[in-house]
Amino acid sequence: SESRRDAAYRFYVLLVLSGALVYGILAKLLGSALRRLRYSKASSGDDTTEVRQAALELLLLKASKKKKA
């Protein structure tokens, strides 16, 4: 009875520790992957100012056409 209880506690302790280890590994991997993804989007988004400027000009053009009509 005592050995069964000890085995159950050991199993749960092992389960919790292995879960914590896997969680730590996944957190590091996902964190670095998300950081890389963020930086790749930032580097590919260099033309965002040009895109924003073009969109703003288009909106202003549409607004001026509506005022004339």
N, CA, C and O atoms as a Maestro MAE file, in Angstrom:
{
 s_m_m2io_version
 :::
 2.0.0
}

f_m_ct {
 s_m_title
 :::
 protein
 m_atom[276] {
  # First column is atom index #
  i_m_mmod_type
  r_m_x_coord
  r_m_y_coord
  r_m_z_coord
  i_m_residue_number
  s_m_chain_name
  s_m_pdb_residue_name
  s_m_pdb_atom_name
  i_m_atomic_number
  :::
  1 25 0.824 -1.196 0.000 1 A "SER " " N  " 7
  2 3 0.000 0.000 0.000 1 A "SER " " CA " 6
  3 2 0.869 1.261 0.000 1 A "SER " " C  " 6
  4 15 0.606 2.211 -0.738 1 A "SER " " O  " 8
  5 25 1.912 1.253 0.845 2 A "GLU " " N  " 7
  6 3 2.821 2.397 0.899 2 A "GLU " " CA " 6
  7 2 3.598 2.548 -0.404 2 A "GLU " " C  " 6
  8 15 3.793 3.660 -0.893 2 A "GLU " " O  " 8
  9 25 4.038 1.422 -0.964 3 A "SER " " N  " 7
  10 3 4.824 1.495 -2.197 3 A "SER " " CA " 6
  11 2 3.961 1.969 -3.362 3 A "SER " " C  " 6
  12 15 4.451 2.667 -4.249 3 A "SER " " O  " 8
  13 25 2.681 1.597 -3.369 4 A "ARG " " N  " 7
  14 3 1.780 2.075 -4.424 4 A "ARG " " CA " 6
  15 2 1.590 3.585 -4.314 4 A "ARG " " C  " 6
  16 15 1.595 4.301 -5.316 4 A "ARG " " O  " 8
  17 25 1.424 4.052 -3.086 5 A "ARG " " N  " 7
  18 3 1.245 5.484 -2.869 5 A "ARG " " CA " 6
  19 2 2.511 6.246 -3.273 5 A "ARG " " C  " 6
  20 15 2.436 7.299 -3.907 5 A "ARG " " O  " 8
  21 25 3.663 5.707 -2.902 6 A "ASP " " N  " 7
  22 3 4.934 6.331 -3.290 6 A "ASP " " CA " 6
  23 2 5.089 6.357 -4.806 6 A "ASP " " C  " 6
  24 15 5.541 7.350 -5.376 6 A "ASP " " O  " 8
  25 25 4.710 5.260 -5.450 7 A "ALA " " N  " 7
  26 3 4.815 5.195 -6.907 7 A "ALA " " CA " 6
  27 2 3.887 6.217 -7.558 7 A "ALA " " C  " 6
  28 15 4.251 6.848 -8.550 7 A "ALA " " O  " 8
  29 25 2.694 6.378 -7.001 8 A "ALA " " N  " 7
  30 3 1.755 7.357 -7.555 8 A "ALA " " CA " 6
  31 2 2.304 8.771 -7.399 8 A "ALA " " C  " 6
  32 15 2.236 9.571 -8.332 8 A "ALA " " O  " 8
  33 25 2.851 9.082 -6.218 9 A "TYR " " N  " 7
  34 3 3.427 10.412 -6.010 9 A "TYR " " CA " 6
  35 2 4.608 10.649 -6.940 9 A "TYR " " C  " 6
  36 15 4.750 11.734 -7.504 9 A "TYR " " O  " 8
  37 25 5.452 9.643 -7.099 10 A "ARG " " N  " 7
  38 3 6.600 9.781 -8.008 10 A "ARG " " CA " 6
  39 2 6.124 10.032 -9.434 10 A "ARG " " C  " 6
  40 15 6.680 10.862 -10.154 10 A "ARG " " O  " 8
  41 25 5.084 9.298 -9.828 11 A "PHE " " N  " 7
  42 3 4.543 9.460 -11.175 11 A "PHE " " CA " 6
  43 2 4.036 10.891 -11.383 11 A "PHE " " C  " 6
  44 15 4.329 11.513 -12.403 11 A "PHE " " O  " 8
  45 25 3.278 11.407 -10.418 12 A "TYR " " N  " 7
  46 3 2.745 12.756 -10.559 12 A "TYR " " CA " 6
  47 2 3.841 13.817 -10.523 12 A "TYR " " C  " 6
  48 15 3.776 14.806 -11.253 12 A "TYR " " O  " 8
  49 25 4.833 13.612 -9.685 13 A "VAL " " N  " 7
  50 3 5.955 14.549 -9.642 13 A "VAL " " CA " 6
  51 2 6.695 14.535 -10.976 13 A "VAL " " C  " 6
  52 15 7.046 15.586 -11.511 13 A "VAL " " O  " 8
  53 25 6.927 13.343 -11.502 14 A "LEU " " N  " 7
  54 3 7.590 13.216 -12.798 14 A "LEU " " CA " 6
  55 2 6.752 13.855 -13.902 14 A "LEU " " C  " 6
  56 15 7.286 14.505 -14.801 14 A "LEU " " O  " 8
  57 25 5.448 13.667 -13.828 15 A "LEU " " N  " 7
  58 3 4.542 14.247 -14.817 15 A "LEU " " CA " 6
  59 2 4.588 15.777 -14.771 15 A "LEU " " C  " 6
  60 15 4.661 16.428 -15.813 15 A "LEU " " O  " 8
  61 25 4.546 16.342 -13.580 16 A "VAL " " N  " 7
  62 3 4.575 17.799 -13.435 16 A "VAL " " CA " 6
  63 2 5.916 18.361 -13.898 16 A "VAL " " C  " 6
  64 15 5.957 19.373 -14.598 16 A "VAL " " O  " 8
  65 25 7.007 17.712 -13.512 17 A "LEU " " N  " 7
  66 3 8.328 18.205 -13.910 17 A "LEU " " CA " 6
  67 2 8.535 18.119 -15.418 17 A "LEU " " C  " 6
  68 15 9.076 19.039 -16.031 17 A "LEU " " O  " 8
  69 25 8.102 17.009 -16.012 18 A "SER " " N  " 7
  70 3 8.264 16.883 -17.463 18 A "SER " " CA " 6
  71 2 7.369 17.883 -18.188 18 A "SER " " C  " 6
  72 15 7.757 18.418 -19.227 18 A "SER " " O  " 8
  73 25 6.177 18.140 -17.652 19 A "GLY " " N  " 7
  74 3 5.305 19.155 -18.245 19 A "GLY " " CA " 6
  75 2 5.927 20.532 -18.179 19 A "GLY " " C  " 6
  76 15 5.847 21.304 -19.134 19 A "GLY " " O  " 8
  77 25 6.552 20.843 -17.044 20 A "ALA " " N  " 7
  78 3 7.215 22.141 -16.905 20 A "ALA " " CA " 6
  79 2 8.386 22.261 -17.872 20 A "ALA " " C  " 6
  80 15 8.617 23.324 -18.448 20 A "ALA " " O  " 8
  81 25 9.116 21.181 -18.046 21 A "LEU " " N  " 7
  82 3 10.245 21.187 -18.968 21 A "LEU " " CA " 6
  83 2 9.774 21.397 -20.407 21 A "LEU " " C  " 6
  84 15 10.336 22.211 -21.139 21 A "LEU " " O  " 8
  85 25 8.747 20.664 -20.801 22 A "VAL " " N  " 7
  86 3 8.209 20.803 -22.161 22 A "VAL " " CA " 6
  87 2 7.651 22.211 -22.363 22 A "VAL " " C  " 6
  88 15 7.838 22.807 -23.424 22 A "VAL " " O  " 8
  89 25 6.973 22.740 -21.356 23 A "TYR " " N  " 7
  90 3 6.433 24.096 -21.442 23 A "TYR " " CA " 6
  91 2 7.556 25.116 -21.633 23 A "TYR " " C  " 6
  92 15 7.439 26.032 -22.447 23 A "TYR " " O  " 8
  93 25 8.634 24.952 -20.884 24 A "GLY " " N  " 7
  94 3 9.760 25.870 -21.016 24 A "GLY " " CA " 6
  95 2 10.379 25.823 -22.400 24 A "GLY " " C  " 6
  96 15 10.702 26.859 -22.981 24 A "GLY " " O  " 8
  97 25 10.543 24.621 -22.925 25 A "ILE " " N  " 7
  98 3 11.123 24.471 -24.264 25 A "ILE " " CA " 6
  99 2 10.214 25.091 -25.312 25 A "ILE " " C  " 6
  100 15 10.675 25.832 -26.180 25 A "ILE " " O  " 8
  101 25 8.913 24.787 -25.232 26 A "LEU " " N  " 7
  102 3 7.975 25.342 -26.211 26 A "LEU " " CA " 6
  103 2 7.892 26.864 -26.110 26 A "LEU " " C  " 6
  104 15 7.784 27.547 -27.128 26 A "LEU " " O  " 8
  105 25 7.943 27.392 -24.900 27 A "ALA " " N  " 7
  106 3 7.886 28.844 -24.732 27 A "ALA " " CA " 6
  107 2 9.093 29.508 -25.385 27 A "ALA " " C  " 6
  108 15 8.960 30.553 -26.022 27 A "ALA " " O  " 8
  109 25 10.268 28.904 -25.230 28 A "LYS " " N  " 7
  110 3 11.465 29.474 -25.868 28 A "LYS " " CA " 6
  111 2 11.365 29.398 -27.384 28 A "LYS " " C  " 6
  112 15 11.656 30.370 -28.082 28 A "LYS " " O  " 8
  113 25 10.951 28.239 -27.891 29 A "LEU " " N  " 7
  114 3 10.866 28.070 -29.337 29 A "LEU " " CA " 6
  115 2 9.823 28.990 -29.947 29 A "LEU " " C  " 6
  116 15 10.083 29.648 -30.954 29 A "LEU " " O  " 8
  117 25 8.641 29.037 -29.338 30 A "LEU " " N  " 7
  118 3 7.592 29.889 -29.885 30 A "LEU " " CA " 6
  119 2 7.943 31.366 -29.737 30 A "LEU " " C  " 6
  120 15 7.631 32.172 -30.613 30 A "LEU " " O  " 8
  121 25 8.588 31.717 -28.638 31 A "GLY " " N  " 7
  122 3 8.993 33.106 -28.451 31 A "GLY " " CA " 6
  123 2 9.983 33.557 -29.502 31 A "GLY " " C  " 6
  124 15 9.853 34.648 -30.057 31 A "GLY " " O  " 8
  125 25 10.973 32.724 -29.778 32 A "SER " " N  " 7
  126 3 11.956 33.105 -30.797 32 A "SER " " CA " 6
  127 2 11.326 33.109 -32.185 32 A "SER " " C  " 6
  128 15 11.670 33.948 -33.017 32 A "SER " " O  " 8
  129 25 10.405 32.178 -32.443 33 A "ALA " " N  " 7
  130 3 9.733 32.153 -33.746 33 A "ALA " " CA " 6
  131 2 8.875 33.401 -33.928 33 A "ALA " " C  " 6
  132 15 8.861 33.990 -35.009 33 A "ALA " " O  " 8
  133 25 8.168 33.805 -32.888 34 A "LEU " " N  " 7
  134 3 7.348 35.013 -32.986 34 A "LEU " " CA " 6
  135 2 8.204 36.260 -33.148 34 A "LEU " " C  " 6
  136 15 7.832 37.178 -33.879 34 A "LEU " " O  " 8
  137 25 9.345 36.301 -32.474 35 A "ARG " " N  " 7
  138 3 10.247 37.446 -32.628 35 A "ARG " " CA " 6
  139 2 10.754 37.536 -34.060 35 A "ARG " " C  " 6
  140 15 10.796 38.617 -34.648 35 A "ARG " " O  " 8
  141 25 11.142 36.378 -34.620 36 A "ARG " " N  " 7
  142 3 11.625 36.370 -36.008 36 A "ARG " " CA " 6
  143 2 10.525 36.818 -36.959 36 A "ARG " " C  " 6
  144 15 10.776 37.565 -37.905 36 A "ARG " " O  " 8
  145 25 9.310 36.361 -36.703 37 A "LEU " " N  " 7
  146 3 8.187 36.729 -37.558 37 A "LEU " " CA " 6
  147 2 7.928 38.229 -37.484 37 A "LEU " " C  " 6
  148 15 7.666 38.869 -38.503 37 A "LEU " " O  " 8
  149 25 8.002 38.785 -36.287 38 A "ARG " " N  " 7
  150 3 7.787 40.219 -36.113 38 A "ARG " " CA " 6
  151 2 8.850 41.029 -36.840 38 A "ARG " " C  " 6
  152 15 8.539 42.021 -37.499 38 A "ARG " " O  " 8
  153 25 10.123 40.601 -36.721 39 A "TYR " " N  " 7
  154 3 11.200 41.331 -37.378 39 A "TYR " " CA " 6
  155 2 11.123 41.198 -38.889 39 A "TYR " " C  " 6
  156 15 11.445 42.144 -39.608 39 A "TYR " " O  " 8
  157 25 10.703 40.040 -39.381 40 A "SER " " N  " 7
  158 3 10.606 39.885 -40.831 40 A "SER " " CA " 6
  159 2 9.483 40.758 -41.374 40 A "SER " " C  " 6
  160 15 9.599 41.300 -42.473 40 A "SER " " O  " 8
  161 25 8.400 40.899 -40.620 41 A "LYS " " N  " 7
  162 3 7.325 41.788 -41.065 41 A "LYS " " CA " 6
  163 2 7.787 43.238 -41.027 41 A "LYS " " C  " 6
  164 15 7.440 44.024 -41.908 41 A "LYS " " O  " 8
  165 25 8.564 43.593 -40.016 42 A "ALA " " N  " 7
  166 3 9.040 44.970 -39.900 42 A "ALA " " CA " 6
  167 2 9.993 45.309 -41.037 42 A "ALA " " C  " 6
  168 15 9.942 46.414 -41.576 42 A "ALA " " O  " 8
  169 25 10.858 44.374 -41.407 43 A "SER " " N  " 7
  170 3 11.803 44.657 -42.481 43 A "SER " " CA " 6
  171 2 11.112 44.693 -43.839 43 A "SER " " C  " 6
  172 15 11.524 45.446 -44.722 43 A "SER " " O  " 8
  173 25 10.054 43.882 -44.018 44 A "SER " " N  " 7
  174 3 9.340 43.910 -45.290 44 A "SER " " CA " 6
  175 2 8.364 45.075 -45.340 44 A "SER " " C  " 6
  176 15 7.829 45.386 -46.405 44 A "SER " " O  " 8
  177 25 8.125 45.719 -44.213 45 A "GLY " " N  " 7
  178 3 7.188 46.829 -44.178 45 A "GLY " " CA " 6
  179 2 7.856 48.177 -44.321 45 A "GLY " " C  " 6
  180 15 7.336 49.178 -43.830 45 A "GLY " " O  " 8
  181 25 9.002 48.224 -44.987 46 A "ASP " " N  " 7
  182 3 9.706 49.485 -45.163 46 A "ASP " " CA " 6
  183 2 8.934 50.445 -46.061 46 A "ASP " " C  " 6
  184 15 9.081 51.662 -45.941 46 A "ASP " " O  " 8
  185 25 8.113 49.907 -46.960 47 A "ASP " " N  " 7
  186 3 7.391 50.763 -47.885 47 A "ASP " " CA " 6
  187 2 6.029 51.175 -47.320 47 A "ASP " " C  " 6
  188 15 5.179 51.664 -48.064 47 A "ASP " " O  " 8
  189 25 5.815 50.985 -46.035 48 A "THR " " N  " 7
  190 3 4.514 51.330 -45.463 48 A "THR " " CA " 6
  191 2 4.251 52.826 -45.526 48 A "THR " " C  " 6
  192 15 3.100 53.242 -45.661 48 A "THR " " O  " 8
  193 25 5.285 53.633 -45.431 49 A "THR " " N  " 7
  194 3 5.058 55.081 -45.515 49 A "THR " " CA " 6
  195 2 4.577 55.469 -46.909 49 A "THR " " C  " 6
  196 15 3.702 56.324 -47.049 49 A "THR " " O  " 8
  197 25 5.145 54.845 -47.938 50 A "GLU " " N  " 7
  198 3 4.699 55.134 -49.303 50 A "GLU " " CA " 6
  199 2 3.263 54.671 -49.509 50 A "GLU " " C  " 6
  200 15 2.460 55.360 -50.137 50 A "GLU " " O  " 8
  201 25 2.950 53.494 -48.971 51 A "VAL " " N  " 7
  202 3 1.593 52.960 -49.115 51 A "VAL " " CA " 6
  203 2 0.603 53.857 -48.381 51 A "VAL " " C  " 6
  204 15 -0.476 54.145 -48.897 51 A "VAL " " O  " 8
  205 25 0.961 54.291 -47.196 52 A "ARG " " N  " 7
  206 3 0.081 55.182 -46.432 52 A "ARG " " CA " 6
  207 2 -0.113 56.513 -47.150 52 A "ARG " " C  " 6
  208 15 -1.218 57.054 -47.195 52 A "ARG " " O  " 8
  209 25 0.969 57.027 -47.706 53 A "GLN " " N  " 7
  210 3 0.884 58.298 -48.429 53 A "GLN " " CA " 6
  211 2 -0.037 58.162 -49.638 53 A "GLN " " C  " 6
  212 15 -0.857 59.044 -49.895 53 A "GLN " " O  " 8
  213 25 0.092 57.069 -50.377 54 A "ALA " " N  " 7
  214 3 -0.756 56.852 -51.548 54 A "ALA " " CA " 6
  215 2 -2.219 56.696 -51.138 54 A "ALA " " C  " 6
  216 15 -3.111 57.218 -51.807 54 A "ALA " " O  " 8
  217 25 -2.466 55.983 -50.047 55 A "ALA " " N  " 7
  218 3 -3.838 55.800 -49.577 55 A "ALA " " CA " 6
  219 2 -4.436 57.132 -49.135 55 A "ALA " " C  " 6
  220 15 -5.605 57.412 -49.401 55 A "ALA " " O  " 8
  221 25 -3.637 57.944 -48.466 56 A "LEU " " N  " 7
  222 3 -4.110 59.257 -48.028 56 A "LEU " " CA " 6
  223 2 -4.434 60.145 -49.224 56 A "LEU " " C  " 6
  224 15 -5.454 60.836 -49.229 56 A "LEU " " O  " 8
  225 25 -3.576 60.130 -50.230 57 A "GLU " " N  " 7
  226 3 -3.830 60.924 -51.433 57 A "GLU " " CA " 6
  227 2 -5.094 60.460 -52.136 57 A "GLU " " C  " 6
  228 15 -5.863 61.277 -52.641 57 A "GLU " " O  " 8
  229 25 -5.310 59.153 -52.171 58 A "LEU " " N  " 7
  230 3 -6.515 58.614 -52.796 58 A "LEU " " CA " 6
  231 2 -7.761 59.053 -52.039 58 A "LEU " " C  " 6
  232 15 -8.761 59.429 -52.650 58 A "LEU " " O  " 8
  233 25 -7.704 59.006 -50.716 59 A "LEU " " N  " 7
  234 3 -8.843 59.450 -49.913 59 A "LEU " " CA " 6
  235 2 -9.121 60.936 -50.115 59 A "LEU " " C  " 6
  236 15 -10.277 61.347 -50.218 59 A "LEU " " O  " 8
  237 25 -8.066 61.735 -50.172 60 A "LEU " " N  " 7
  238 3 -8.246 63.168 -50.402 60 A "LEU " " CA " 6
  239 2 -8.829 63.433 -51.787 60 A "LEU " " C  " 6
  240 15 -9.664 64.321 -51.955 60 A "LEU " " O  " 8
  241 25 -8.393 62.669 -52.766 61 A "LEU " " N  " 7
  242 3 -8.922 62.813 -54.119 61 A "LEU " " CA " 6
  243 2 -10.402 62.461 -54.159 61 A "LEU " " C  " 6
  244 15 -11.193 63.164 -54.788 61 A "LEU " " O  " 8
  245 25 -10.777 61.379 -53.494 62 A "LYS " " N  " 7
  246 3 -12.190 60.984 -53.440 62 A "LYS " " CA " 6
  247 2 -13.023 62.040 -52.727 62 A "LYS " " C  " 6
  248 15 -14.137 62.350 -53.149 62 A "LYS " " O  " 8
  249 25 -12.482 62.588 -51.651 63 A "ALA " " N  " 7
  250 3 -13.213 63.612 -50.899 63 A "ALA " " CA " 6
  251 2 -13.410 64.870 -51.738 63 A "ALA " " C  " 6
  252 15 -14.474 65.487 -51.696 63 A "ALA " " O  " 8
  253 25 -12.391 65.248 -52.494 64 A "SER " " N  " 7
  254 3 -12.522 66.449 -53.325 64 A "SER " " CA " 6
  255 2 -13.501 66.217 -54.475 64 A "SER " " C  " 6
  256 15 -14.193 67.147 -54.890 64 A "SER " " O  " 8
  257 25 -13.570 64.994 -54.994 65 A "LYS " " N  " 7
  258 3 -14.540 64.678 -56.047 65 A "LYS " " CA " 6
  259 2 -15.962 64.729 -55.504 65 A "LYS " " C  " 6
  260 15 -16.878 65.172 -56.197 65 A "LYS " " O  " 8
  261 25 -16.150 64.274 -54.261 66 A "LYS " " N  " 7
  262 3 -17.483 64.310 -53.652 66 A "LYS " " CA " 6
  263 2 -17.931 65.747 -53.424 66 A "LYS " " C  " 6
  264 15 -19.114 66.056 -53.569 66 A "LYS " " O  " 8
  265 25 -16.997 66.630 -53.068 67 A "LYS " " N  " 7
  266 3 -17.349 68.031 -52.835 67 A "LYS " " CA " 6
  267 2 -17.778 68.708 -54.136 67 A "LYS " " C  " 6
  268 15 -18.683 69.543 -54.139 67 A "LYS " " O  " 8
  269 25 -17.125 68.343 -55.240 68 A "LYS " " N  " 7
  270 3 -17.450 68.936 -56.535 68 A "LYS " " CA " 6
  271 2 -18.800 68.445 -57.037 68 A "LYS " " C  " 6
  272 15 -19.518 69.188 -57.707 68 A "LYS " " O  " 8
  273 25 -19.154 67.200 -56.721 69 A "ALA " " N  " 7
  274 3 -20.401 66.620 -57.243 69 A "ALA " " CA " 6
  275 2 -21.628 67.045 -56.468 69 A "ALA " " C  " 6
  276 15 -22.740 66.633 -56.797 69 A "ALA " " O  " 8
  :::
 }
 m_bond[275] {
  # First column is bond index #
  i_m_from
  i_m_to
  i_m_order
  :::
  1 1 2 1
  2 2 3 1
  3 3 4 2
  4 3 5 1
  5 5 6 1
  6 6 7 1
  7 7 8 2
  8 7 9 1
  9 9 10 1
  10 10 11 1
  11 11 12 2
  12 11 13 1
  13 13 14 1
  14 14 15 1
  15 15 16 2
  16 15 17 1
  17 17 18 1
  18 18 19 1
  19 19 20 2
  20 19 21 1
  21 21 22 1
  22 22 23 1
  23 23 24 2
  24 23 25 1
  25 25 26 1
  26 26 27 1
  27 27 28 2
  28 27 29 1
  29 29 30 1
  30 30 31 1
  31 31 32 2
  32 31 33 1
  33 33 34 1
  34 34 35 1
  35 35 36 2
  36 35 37 1
  37 37 38 1
  38 38 39 1
  39 39 40 2
  40 39 41 1
  41 41 42 1
  42 42 43 1
  43 43 44 2
  44 43 45 1
  45 45 46 1
  46 46 47 1
  47 47 48 2
  48 47 49 1
  49 49 50 1
  50 50 51 1
  51 51 52 2
  52 51 53 1
  53 53 54 1
  54 54 55 1
  55 55 56 2
  56 55 57 1
  57 57 58 1
  58 58 59 1
  59 59 60 2
  60 59 61 1
  61 61 62 1
  62 62 63 1
  63 63 64 2
  64 63 65 1
  65 65 66 1
  66 66 67 1
  67 67 68 2
  68 67 69 1
  69 69 70 1
  70 70 71 1
  71 71 72 2
  72 71 73 1
  73 73 74 1
  74 74 75 1
  75 75 76 2
  76 75 77 1
  77 77 78 1
  78 78 79 1
  79 79 80 2
  80 79 81 1
  81 81 82 1
  82 82 83 1
  83 83 84 2
  84 83 85 1
  85 85 86 1
  86 86 87 1
  87 87 88 2
  88 87 89 1
  89 89 90 1
  90 90 91 1
  91 91 92 2
  92 91 93 1
  93 93 94 1
  94 94 95 1
  95 95 96 2
  96 95 97 1
  97 97 98 1
  98 98 99 1
  99 99 100 2
  100 99 101 1
  101 101 102 1
  102 102 103 1
  103 103 104 2
  104 103 105 1
  105 105 106 1
  106 106 107 1
  107 107 108 2
  108 107 109 1
  109 109 110 1
  110 110 111 1
  111 111 112 2
  112 111 113 1
  113 113 114 1
  114 114 115 1
  115 115 116 2
  116 115 117 1
  117 117 118 1
  118 118 119 1
  119 119 120 2
  120 119 121 1
  121 121 122 1
  122 122 123 1
  123 123 124 2
  124 123 125 1
  125 125 126 1
  126 126 127 1
  127 127 128 2
  128 127 129 1
  129 129 130 1
  130 130 131 1
  131 131 132 2
  132 131 133 1
  133 133 134 1
  134 134 135 1
  135 135 136 2
  136 135 137 1
  137 137 138 1
  138 138 139 1
  139 139 140 2
  140 139 141 1
  141 141 142 1
  142 142 143 1
  143 143 144 2
  144 143 145 1
  145 145 146 1
  146 146 147 1
  147 147 148 2
  148 147 149 1
  149 149 150 1
  150 150 151 1
  151 151 152 2
  152 151 153 1
  153 153 154 1
  154 154 155 1
  155 155 156 2
  156 155 157 1
  157 157 158 1
  158 158 159 1
  159 159 160 2
  160 159 161 1
  161 161 162 1
  162 162 163 1
  163 163 164 2
  164 163 165 1
  165 165 166 1
  166 166 167 1
  167 167 168 2
  168 167 169 1
  169 169 170 1
  170 170 171 1
  171 171 172 2
  172 171 173 1
  173 173 174 1
  174 174 175 1
  175 175 176 2
  176 175 177 1
  177 177 178 1
  178 178 179 1
  179 179 180 2
  180 179 181 1
  181 181 182 1
  182 182 183 1
  183 183 184 2
  184 183 185 1
  185 185 186 1
  186 186 187 1
  187 187 188 2
  188 187 189 1
  189 189 190 1
  190 190 191 1
  191 191 192 2
  192 191 193 1
  193 193 194 1
  194 194 195 1
  195 195 196 2
  196 195 197 1
  197 197 198 1
  198 198 199 1
  199 199 200 2
  200 199 201 1
  201 201 202 1
  202 202 203 1
  203 203 204 2
  204 203 205 1
  205 205 206 1
  206 206 207 1
  207 207 208 2
  208 207 209 1
  209 209 210 1
  210 210 211 1
  211 211 212 2
  212 211 213 1
  213 213 214 1
  214 214 215 1
  215 215 216 2
  216 215 217 1
  217 217 218 1
  218 218 219 1
  219 219 220 2
  220 219 221 1
  221 221 222 1
  222 222 223 1
  223 223 224 2
  224 223 225 1
  225 225 226 1
  226 226 227 1
  227 227 228 2
  228 227 229 1
  229 229 230 1
  230 230 231 1
  231 231 232 2
  232 231 233 1
  233 233 234 1
  234 234 235 1
  235 235 236 2
  236 235 237 1
  237 237 238 1
  238 238 239 1
  239 239 240 2
  240 239 241 1
  241 241 242 1
  242 242 243 1
  243 243 244 2
  244 243 245 1
  245 245 246 1
  246 246 247 1
  247 247 248 2
  248 247 249 1
  249 249 250 1
  250 250 251 1
  251 251 252 2
  252 251 253 1
  253 253 254 1
  254 254 255 1
  255 255 256 2
  256 255 257 1
  257 257 258 1
  258 258 259 1
  259 259 260 2
  260 259 261 1
  261 261 262 1
  262 262 263 1
  263 263 264 2
  264 263 265 1
  265 265 266 1
  266 266 267 1
  267 267 268 2
  268 267 269 1
  269 269 270 1
  270 270 271 1
  271 271 272 2
  272 271 273 1
  273 273 274 1
  274 274 275 1
  275 275 276 2
  :::
 }
}
